Amino acid sequence: MTYQSNKSQQLFQRALQSIPGGVNSPVRAFRSVGGTPIFIKSAKGAYLIDEDGNKYIDYINSWGPMILGHAYEPVVTAIAEKAAHSTSFGAPTELEIEMAELIKEMAPNVDLVRMVSSGTEACMSALRLARGYTGRNKFIKFEGCYHGHADAFLVKAGSGVATFGIQTVPGVTAGVSQDTLNAPYNDLEAVEALVNEHRSTIAAIIIEPVAGNMGCILPTPGFLEGLRSICDAEGIVLIFDEVMTGFRLAPGGAQARLGVDADLVTYGKVIGGGMPVGAFGGKRAIMEHIAPLGNVYQAGTLSGNPLAMIAGYTMLRTLRDRPEIFDNIEAKCAALEAGFENALNGTGIPFQINRLGSMFSIHFSETPVCNFTDAAAANNALFNKMFHHMLENGVYLPPSAYESWFLSNALTDADIEHTVAVAAAFFKGL
């Protein structure tokens, strides 16, 4: 099939007349890689079909939630059946209890769970809770980590903010920024210095335990353990943002995979099975400060929406009952890594591949990529060229060097082989 983008180009021009930048989330605009974004018509399993009829092997998977592939039949059926009973109630349902019980069963250190409607809302609420619990205002985040678009998190954030080169966001007040303390990812000494400088004023440390918003970046040995020790010593709430890693890296998420306990955890992506959803949960002593038990107010009309709950419940139950899925996806991701290494070795192109479980990224760098500065220093222009070559040959990658790739269990060995072959042809042609 010959790659075409005529209809996508027409739709983008039309979208520009009604939607800011033509998209409803900035990274979709392809500004980082150049060109016109593709408009998707349908998806099934490991594949996307765009409005021009092009078929792609998908390595975004809706930025993580489609871990079992698109239009996974049990999830689609469950949503359809639930929708027949109404799409929203604004009142409690038994399904919300079942969802909370399932999360508690699968994830360590979660005594109580509050459902929300997005990962941004989950992180924003967890930070507010940490502040209310400790009576402190400041918090530490890490350069290049993205915790949603709430004001407090948009200081030196990753993901789309990094993609667009925006490090100072208009509309975020100086007062908010003053309470946001930044440290380089994987730099424990920098965290210790901030804690010493702002002793007894820091409510929380929030971190992606495996970063996915500056590419996939793993914590160095001892880093997360060091944060846990600092928080214990200083009465600081440790928040793991597991919107990406939760129920993707392991049945119990990054906490289970890496063996480090958080006080609060935020979730999204997989727990909604592709529906808009988020959650935050953690230790009972902290969570009991949330209204109506406590005075830290948080609310949402669509929180616990029945369609989101049934989609997420069906997805999580599948992952709980079939833990071999995690081994299968990890094996596919390891094969992808080996294929890229073989394709690049001997080309003279410097590269680093970061991978854990089914999260993956490639950085064209001579040195290891362990933080945002390393990621930004890589040859991201080469990534952009590779992106378009892959797209035109049926492989859909994240349209930014600062985003992790996400694999699904629907991928076949042939899909991996095709992906590697397309990449090898690109590298050979340089």
C-alpha positions in Angstrom: 0.0 0.0 0.0 1.4 3.4 -0.9 1.4 5.8 1.9 -0.9 8.8 1.5 -1.9 11.7 3.8 -4.3 13.7 1.6 -7.3 13.3 3.8 -5.3 13.8 7.0 -3.9 17.1 5.6 -7.4 18.2 4.7 -8.8 17.3 8.1 -5.9 19.1 9.8 -6.6 22.3 7.9 -10.2 22.0 8.8 -9.4 21.4 12.5 -7.2 24.5 12.6 -10.3 26.6 12.0 -12.1 25.3 15.2 -9.5 23.8 17.5 -6.3 25.6 18.9 -3.4 24.2 16.8 -5.8 21.7 15.3 -5.5 19.2 18.1 -6.8 18.6 21.6 -3.5 17.7 23.1 -0.3 19.5 21.9 2.0 16.6 21.0 -0.6 15.3 18.5 0.2 18.3 16.3 3.6 16.8 15.1 5.3 20.2 15.8 8.3 18.4 17.2 8.8 16.0 14.3 7.3 18.3 11.6 4.7 17.5 9.0 1.0 17.0 9.3 -0.6 14.8 12.0 -2.4 11.7 10.9 -6.1 11.4 11.7 -7.1 7.9 12.9 -10.3 6.3 11.7 -10.2 2.9 13.5 -7.9 0.5 15.3 -7.9 -3.2 16.1 -5.3 -5.2 17.9 -1.8 -3.9 17.2 -2.9 -1.8 14.2 -4.2 1.7 13.5 -6.0 2.7 10.3 -6.0 6.4 9.3 -8.5 8.4 7.3 -6.4 7.8 4.1 -6.6 4.0 4.6 -2.9 3.7 5.8 -2.3 0.8 8.2 0.3 1.2 11.0 1.9 -1.0 13.7 1.1 1.0 16.8 3.8 1.8 19.4 1.8 4.5 21.2 -1.2 2.5 22.2 -3.1 5.6 23.3 0.0 6.6 25.3 -0.2 3.4 27.3 -3.7 2.1 28.2 -4.1 -0.3 25.3 -1.8 -2.9 26.8 -4.0 -5.7 25.4 -4.4 -4.1 22.0 -7.1 -1.9 20.5 -10.7 -2.9 20.6 -10.0 -5.8 23.0 -13.2 -7.7 22.7 -14.0 -8.3 26.4 -13.6 -4.6 27.2 -15.7 -3.5 24.2 -18.5 -5.9 25.1 -18.4 -4.8 28.8 -18.7 -1.1 27.8 -21.6 -1.8 25.4 -23.5 -3.8 28.0 -22.9 -1.2 30.7 -23.9 1.7 28.5 -27.4 0.2 28.1 -28.0 1.0 31.8 -27.0 4.7 31.3 -23.6 6.3 30.8 -23.5 8.2 34.1 -25.4 8.4 37.4 -23.6 10.9 39.7 -24.3 8.4 42.5 -22.5 5.5 44.1 -22.4 2.1 42.3 -21.2 -1.4 43.4 -18.8 -1.4 40.5 -16.8 1.4 42.1 -16.3 -0.8 45.1 -15.3 -3.7 43.0 -12.8 -1.5 41.1 -11.2 -0.2 44.4 -11.0 -3.7 45.8 -9.3 -5.0 42.7 -6.7 -2.2 42.8 -6.1 -2.8 46.5 -5.6 -6.5 45.7 -3.1 -5.9 43.0 -1.1 -2.9 44.2 1.1 -2.7 47.3 0.5 0.0 49.9 -2.9 1.0 48.8 -5.5 1.0 51.6 -8.0 3.4 50.2 -8.6 4.6 46.6 -10.4 7.7 45.2 -11.4 7.5 41.5 -11.1 10.7 39.4 -11.3 11.4 35.6 -7.7 11.9 34.5 -4.1 11.4 35.4 -3.7 15.2 35.8 -6.6 15.2 38.3 -5.1 12.3 40.2 -1.7 14.0 40.6 -3.2 17.4 41.5 -5.3 15.7 44.1 -2.5 13.6 45.6 -0.4 16.8 46.0 -3.2 18.7 47.6 -3.7 15.7 50.0 0.0 15.6 50.9 -0.1 19.3 51.7 -3.2 19.0 53.8 -1.8 16.0 55.6 1.6 17.6 56.4 0.5 21.2 56.8 3.4 22.1 54.4 3.3 23.8 51.0 6.5 23.1 49.0 7.1 19.9 47.1 9.9 18.4 45.0 9.5 17.2 41.4 12.1 16.2 38.8 13.1 18.0 35.7 11.5 16.3 32.7 8.9 14.4 34.7 5.4 15.3 33.7 2.5 15.0 36.1 -0.2 16.6 34.1 -1.0 20.2 33.4 -1.9 21.5 36.8 -0.1 24.8 37.5 2.2 23.4 40.2 3.6 20.7 37.9 4.4 22.8 34.8 7.8 24.0 36.1 10.5 22.3 34.0 8.1 19.5 33.0 8.6 16.9 30.5 6.4 15.4 27.8 4.6 18.0 25.6 6.1 20.9 27.5 9.6 19.6 26.7 8.6 18.8 23.2 7.6 22.4 22.6 10.6 23.8 24.5 8.4 25.5 27.0 10.0 25.7 30.4 8.3 28.8 31.7 4.6 28.5 31.2 2.5 31.7 31.0 -0.4 31.6 33.3 1.5 29.9 36.1 2.0 32.5 38.9 5.3 33.2 40.6 3.7 32.2 43.9 2.9 28.7 42.5 6.4 28.4 41.0 8.1 29.3 44.3 6.6 26.2 46.0 7.8 23.9 43.2 11.3 22.7 43.8 13.1 20.9 40.9 15.9 18.4 41.0 17.5 16.4 38.2 16.2 12.9 37.8 18.5 10.3 39.4 20.4 13.0 41.4 20.0 12.1 45.1 22.5 14.7 46.2 20.4 17.4 44.6 17.3 16.2 46.5 19.2 16.2 49.8 20.4 19.7 49.2 16.8 20.9 48.6 15.6 19.2 51.7 18.3 20.7 53.8 17.6 24.2 52.3 13.9 24.0 52.8 13.7 21.8 56.0 10.3 21.3 57.5 8.5 23.0 54.6 8.4 20.2 52.0 5.1 18.3 51.9 5.9 15.8 49.2 8.3 14.4 46.7 6.5 13.3 43.5 8.2 11.2 40.9 7.6 8.9 37.9 9.4 5.8 39.3 10.2 5.0 35.7 10.1 8.2 33.7 8.2 8.1 30.5 8.0 11.8 29.6 11.5 12.4 28.5 11.8 9.1 26.8 11.9 6.0 29.0 14.4 6.6 31.7 15.1 4.1 34.5 15.9 5.0 38.1 19.6 4.3 38.9 20.2 1.7 41.6 19.6 3.1 45.0 17.8 6.3 43.8 14.3 5.5 44.7 15.4 3.8 47.9 17.3 7.0 48.8 14.1 9.0 48.2 12.2 6.7 50.5 14.8 7.1 53.3 14.7 10.9 52.9 11.0 11.0 53.2 10.9 8.7 56.2 13.5 10.9 58.0 11.9 14.2 57.2 8.1 13.4 57.4 7.7 14.0 53.6 5.0 12.2 51.6 6.5 10.1 48.8 4.2 10.1 45.8 4.7 7.7 42.9 3.1 8.9 39.7 2.2 5.5 38.2 -0.2 6.9 35.5 2.1 5.3 32.9 3.7 2.5 34.9 0.8 1.3 37.0 -0.4 -2.2 36.0 1.9 -2.0 32.9 5.3 -2.8 34.4 3.9 -5.6 36.6 0.5 -6.6 38.0 1.3 -4.3 41.0 3.0 -1.6 39.0 6.4 0.0 39.6 6.1 -0.4 43.3 5.9 -4.1 42.9 8.4 -4.3 40.1 11.1 -2.1 41.8 10.4 -3.1 45.4 10.1 0.5 46.7 7.0 1.6 48.7 5.3 4.9 48.1 2.9 6.7 50.5 0.5 7.8 47.8 0.2 6.5 44.2 -1.5 8.0 41.2 -3.0 5.9 38.4 -4.5 6.3 34.9 -4.1 4.8 31.5 -4.4 1.1 31.9 -7.0 1.3 34.8 -9.4 2.9 32.3 -9.0 0.4 29.5 -8.8 3.4 27.1 -11.6 5.4 28.8 -10.9 8.8 30.5 -10.0 7.9 34.1 -7.6 8.3 36.9 -7.2 7.4 40.6 -5.1 8.1 43.6 -4.7 6.0 46.6 -2.3 5.0 49.4 -1.9 4.6 53.1 -5.1 4.9 55.2 -3.6 7.4 57.6 -3.1 9.8 54.7 -6.2 9.0 52.6 -8.5 9.6 55.6 -7.8 13.3 55.3 -9.8 13.4 52.0 -13.4 14.7 52.2 -15.8 13.5 53.4 -13.6 11.8 56.0 -11.3 14.8 56.4 -11.1 18.5 55.4 -9.0 18.1 52.2 -11.6 18.7 49.6 -11.7 16.8 46.3 -14.7 16.1 44.1 -15.8 15.2 40.6 -19.1 14.8 38.9 -17.9 12.0 36.6 -15.6 10.3 39.1 -16.3 6.6 39.1 -18.1 6.9 35.7 -19.7 3.4 35.1 -18.3 3.1 31.5 -14.7 3.9 32.7 -15.1 1.6 35.7 -16.3 -1.4 33.7 -13.6 -0.9 31.0 -10.9 -0.6 33.7 -12.2 -3.4 35.8 -12.3 -5.8 32.8 -8.8 -4.8 31.8 -7.3 -5.2 35.3 -9.1 -8.5 36.0 -7.6 -9.9 32.8 -4.1 -8.8 33.8 -4.6 -10.2 37.3 -5.8 -13.6 36.0 -3.2 -13.8 33.2 0.1 -12.6 34.7 1.9 -14.3 31.9 0.8 -11.4 29.7 3.6 -9.3 31.3 6.2 -11.8 30.4 4.9 -12.0 26.9 5.0 -8.2 26.3 8.4 -7.9 27.9 9.8 -10.6 25.6 8.5 -8.6 22.6 10.0 -5.5 23.9 13.4 -7.2 24.5 13.2 -8.5 20.9 12.6 -5.0 19.7 15.6 -3.8 21.6 17.8 -6.6 20.2 16.6 -5.8 16.7 17.5 -2.1 17.0 20.8 -2.9 18.5 21.7 -5.2 15.6 20.5 -2.7 13.1 22.6 0.1 14.6 25.8 -1.8 15.5 28.4 -1.1 12.9 26.7 2.0 11.5 28.7 4.5 13.5 25.5 6.1 14.8 25.8 6.6 18.6 22.7 5.3 20.4 21.3 4.4 23.8 18.3 2.2 24.3 16.3 2.4 27.6 13.8 -0.3 28.3 11.9 -1.8 31.2 9.0 -4.2 30.8 7.0 -2.9 27.8 8.3 0.7 27.9 11.1 1.6 25.4 12.9 4.5 24.0 15.9 5.1 21.7 18.2 8.1 22.1 20.8 9.0 19.5 23.5 9.8 22.1 27.0 8.8 22.8 26.5 8.7 26.6 23.8 7.1 28.8 20.5 9.0 29.1 19.7 9.2 32.8 17.9 12.6 33.0 16.3 15.4 31.0 19.6 17.1 30.3 20.9 13.9 28.7 17.7 13.4 26.7 17.8 17.0 25.4 21.5 16.7 24.4 20.8 13.7 22.1 20.5 14.0 18.3 16.7 14.5 18.4 16.8 15.8 14.8 17.8 12.2 13.7 14.9 10.8 15.7 12.6 13.1 13.8 13.9 11.8 10.4 13.5 8.2 11.6 10.0 9.0 12.8 8.9 10.0 9.3 10.6 7.1 7.6 8.9 4.7 10.0 5.5 6.4 9.6 5.7 6.2 5.8 6.5 2.5 6.1 3.6 1.6 8.4 5.1 2.0 11.8 3.5 4.6 14.2 6.0 5.9 16.8 5.4 8.7 19.4 5.8 12.0 17.5 8.5 13.2 19.9 11.9 12.0 21.1 10.7 12.9 24.6 8.0 10.2 24.8 8.3 6.6 25.8 7.1 3.9 23.4 4.4 1.5 24.7 4.0 -2.0 23.4 0.8 -4.1 23.5 0.3 -7.8 23.8 -1.4 -7.8 20.4 2.0 -7.3 18.7 3.2 -10.3 16.8 6.8 -11.5 16.0 6.2 -10.5 12.4 5.3 -6.9 13.6 8.5 -6.7 15.5 10.5 -8.0 12.6 8.9 -5.5 10.2 9.6 -2.7 12.6 13.2 -3.6 12.8 13.6 -4.1 9.1 12.1 -0.6 8.4 14.5 0.9 10.9 17.5 -1.0 9.5 16.7 0.3 6.1 16.7 3.9 7.5 20.0 3.5 9.3 21.6 1.9 6.2 20.5 4.8 4.0 22.1 7.5 6.2 
